[in-house]
C-alpha cells in the first residue's frame, strides 16, 4: 500500500472518538495498521468493544482492534460516563459486535509494528489517555526513533481544563504516561482544547449528517446530538466540541490547522494542577520546543471534510435505520493488563 499514510489509532470511544474512527475508516489515504483501545472515557471492556462496534458500523469488520491498558500507569482510573453515558457510546442503538478483539495486547502490537516498519513510516494518532503509548516506550525505547510523529488530542493552555480547572481529561487520566510521551523526543502534533473548542457542532451541522440518508449518517448525527448536550447544558455553549476528529483530520488536511512549536511539560506532582500541560506559548523559558501546538482551525473546511468522508460510508445492503435511545426525545479499578503475555486482561 505504497504512498498511503500508515497510522495506528489509539482510542477510548467515546462519541467523538467514534466519529474520528469513522473519518479514518472512510479515508483511502490512510493505511490503518490497527486500532488499539485504552481505558479512558469508560473502562477498557467497553472502549475495546465500542471500537469494534464502530468498525462494523463503517462496514470494516476486517479491521483489527487490540485491547490495551485497563488502568493508568500510576493513578486510579478516572472515567467520563457523565459525558459519554454508561456505555461510552450512548445515543445510537449499535448492535453487539460480531468481530472478535485481537488476542495480542495493544502494547505488544505497537512495539512489534513499529519495530517491523522503517523509521519515520508509522504515525500514532492518539484520541485518549496515553497509557498504551507510554508503556510501549518503556518496554522498547528504540521505538521513539521509529515513529514518524504522534498526532494527539490532549491538553490545553488558554482554555484551561475540562476535568479540573487546570487539566484536560486525556492528560489528567494518565499524567505520568503523558510525561513519558512528551519527554520521548518523538515529533508531536498536539490538538489541545484551545483548537478543539473551535470545532463546534450546531443543529445545522448535525442535520447535514442526517441528510446523507445513510445508516452511518444517522448514527453520526445521533452520536453528536448526545455528546453536545453535556456542553450546551453545562457551559451554555452553542454546540459540542469535536475533539478527536481533529486528530484524524490533520494527516488528511494539515492546512486546516494553525499553531506554533512550543515546549510542553506535564504536571505530575501537584494534586491541585495534576495533568496540567504547561505550554511555553510565549517562549519565556529556554526549554526546547517538543510539540507543534495547534490553536487555530478552519472549522468550515473541517466540517466539510467530515461530511464528505462520512458520506462515503454507504449502506451496503440498505439495512434499517438505527433506533435511537432517547436521543430524539432530548434525554440523554482494574489492572494494566497482562502486558507482554500475548493477551489482555482487566476486562
N, C-alpha and C positions, 0 to 999 in steps of 0.2 A: 504494500500500500504506500509506495513511494510518493512523496510530495504532500502527504497528509500530516497534520499536526497530531502527534502521538500524545495522548493525555491519560492520566489516571485521575478519576474523580473520587475524592474522599468526602463523605457526606453523612448527615444525620437527619434525614427527612422527617418532618418539616414541609409545610405547604410551599414556601418559596424555594426550598431545595428541590421539590418535585418539579416545579416549573423550570428550574435550572437544568435538571436532568432531561426534561422534555426538549428544551432548547438544544442541548448537546446531542441527543439521540436523533434530532431532526436535521443535524448539520453535517453534510457529507465531507466537509473539510477536516473534520475531527475523526481521528482513529482512536476510539475509546478502548484502551487496553484492558480496562477493568474498572469496576466501581467498588470502592472499599467503604464499609459502614463503620461508624463510631457512635458511641453513646453521646448524647447531647440534648437535643430538643426533647427527646424521650429516651428511655433505656434502649440498649443495643438490640434486644429481642424485637423491638418494634422498628427501629431505624433500618435494620437489615431487611426486614420483611417489607417495609414501606418502599425501599429501593427496588425490590423485586416487583412490587405492585406497579410501580411507575414504568419499569421496563416493559411489563406486559401491556400496560395501557398504551404505550408507544408502539406496540407490535414488535418488540425486540426481546422475546423470551430466550434468545441465544446469548444475551449479554450476561457476563459473569459478575456476580455480586459476592464479595468476600467479607464476612463478618470480622470485626476487629476488636478494639479495646472496649471493654464494658465499663470502665471507670477511668477517671483521670490518673495521672502518674502519682500524685501525692494526696490530693484532697478528695473529699467525698463528692460524689456526683450531684450536680445541680441540674434539674431539668426544667422545661418550659411548657408544661401542659396548660398553664394559664393562657398561653398564646395559641398553641397549636392543637389543643384538645387532648383527650386521653390517648388517642391512637397516634398522635403526631400528624395525621392526615385527615382529621375530622373535616367533614364537608361532603365530598362526593362519596358515594357508596361503592368503593372499589372492591372487587372480589378478592378472595384469598388467592395468593399467587400459586400457580402450579409449578413454576420453575424452582428448582432447589437452590439453596445457598451453596457456595463452594465450601469444601472442607479445609482448604488451606487458609490459615489465619491471614488477615489483611496485612499485618506487618511483614510476614514472610513473603507475601505476594509483592509488596512494594520493593523490598530488598532484592528479591530474585529478578524482578522485572527490570529494575534499574541496572543491576549488575550484568544483565544479559543484553542490554542495549548500549549503543555508543554514547560517550559523554555528549551532553547537550541535545539529546534526541527526545527525551520524555519530559513533559510538563506535568506538574502536580497542580490540580485545581481543587482547592480545599474550601468546603462550604460549611464546616462545623468546627468543633474543637480540634486542636492539632495533635491529639494524643497519638494517633497511628503514625503520623509522620515523625514525631519526636522519638517514639520508640524504635522506629526503623533507623533513625540516625544514631541512636545509642547502640543499637545492635551492630550496625555496619557503617561506621563513619565515612567510609570511602564513597558512599552514595552521594554525598554532598557535592562532589566534583562531577557527578554524572547527570544531575538534574539540570535541565535547560533553565527552568525558572519555576517558582511557586507563585501561582495566582490565588490569592486568599481573600475570603471575606472575614474581616475581623477588625476590632479596634475602633478608635475614634479619637478626635482631638477637639475641634471646635464644637462638636455636638455632644461631648461628654460621653456618658454611658447610657445603656438601656436596661441593665440588670442591677447596677448600683450607680450612684451619681458619677463614679469615675470610670466604670468598666463596661465594655461591650460584652455581650453574652458569650460568644465563642471563645474569647480570650479569658474571660473570668472563669469559665468552667474548668479550663486546664491552663493556668498561667505558667506553670513550670514547663509544660510542653511548648507553649508559645515562646518562652525564653530560649529553649533549646533551638527552635527553628530560627529565630531572629539572630542568634549568635552563630549560625551554621555557615555563614558566608555564601549561601545559595542566593542567587538573584531572586528578589521578592517583588511582586506587584501586589500592593495592599489596597483592598476596597473597604475603607472604613465607613462608619455611619455618616461621615461628612459627605460622601458621594451617594451612598445608597438611599439616604433620606431625600435625595433629589429625584429618585426614580419611583414616583408615587403612582399608585393606581388611581382610577377615577371611575365613576359609573359608566362614562362613555368608553373608556379604555377597556373595561371589563366586558362591556357589551360587544366590543369588536371580536373578542374571542368566541362569544356565544354565536355571533353572526357567521362564524365559519361553517356552522351547520354540521359539525362532526362530533363524535363522541369525545375526542381529545379536547376539542374547543370547549365543549360543555364542561368537562371536568376541570379544565384550566380556569374557566370563569368561576366555578363554584369554589375552587381552592382559593382564589384571590378574594372572593367575597367573604369567605370565612376568616382569612387572616386579617383583612383590613379592618374588621370590626374591632379588634383589640386596639388598634392605633386610633381609630376615629372616636371610640368611646372613652379611652383613657386620656388621650392627648388632644382630642378635638382637631386632629389633622384632616386634611381633605381626602386622604386615601392612605393605603398601606404601602410601606416601602418594599421594593423587590430587591432584597439584599443579595441573595445568592445568584440570581440570573446575571448580575453584573460580572461575576467571575467568568462565566462561560461566554458572555458577550465579548469580553476583552480579547481573547485569541481570535475571535471571528472578525471584529471590527475595532481595533485598538484606538482608532482616531475618534471614537465616540467619547473617550475619556480624556481628562487632563489632570496633571498633578505635578509633583516635583520630587526629586530624590532627597531623602531625609534619613537621619538616624532615628531608629525606633528601638526603645528599650522597654521591657515589660516589668512591671512591679510584681514581685513575688514575696515580699516580706511583710508589708503593712496590711493589716486587715481592713483598714479604712479605705485604702486605694488598691486593694488586691486586683490584679489583672488590668490595671491601667496601662495603656500604651502611651508612653512618654515620647511624643513625636517632636523632634527638634525642627519644626517647620521654619522657624526664623533663623536657624543656623547660629544659635548663640553659644554652642559648645564646639569643641574640636573633635567630637566623636564622628567617625566616618559614616557616610550615608550607607545604609544597608537595605533600603527599600525604596521603591517608587510608590509614593503615597498619593492616591487619587483623591481629588476634591471636586472636580467638575465632570458633568455628563451632559451630553445632548440627549435629553430624555425623549424627544420625539423620534429621533433615529433609533434609540434603544427599543422603544415600544414597537416601532415599525418592524424592526428585526425580529422581535419576539413573535409578533402576529404572523409575519410571513413564514417563519420557520415552523411554528406550531401548526400553521395551516397545511404544511406538507404531510403531516401525520394523518393521513386519511383512513377512514374505517375500511378495513379490508373486506368485510362481509356485511357491512351495514348493520352492526349489532344494535340492540335497543339503547336508547339514551340512558345515561346513568341516573339512577334515583338520587334524590337529594335528601340528606339527613338534616332537616330543619333549616338548611341554608336559605331557601327562598321564603321561609317563614320568619327570617330575621333573628334566629336564635343561634344561636350558635351551638442498694449499695452492693454492687457486685464486684467481681474480680476483673483484672485487666484482660483475662482470658489466658489460655494456655499458649502463650506466645512461644513459637519455636517448636511446638509439638505437632504441627500439621493440622490442628483443628482449633476451633474457638469454643470457649465456654462462657459462663456468666449470663446465659440467656434466661 
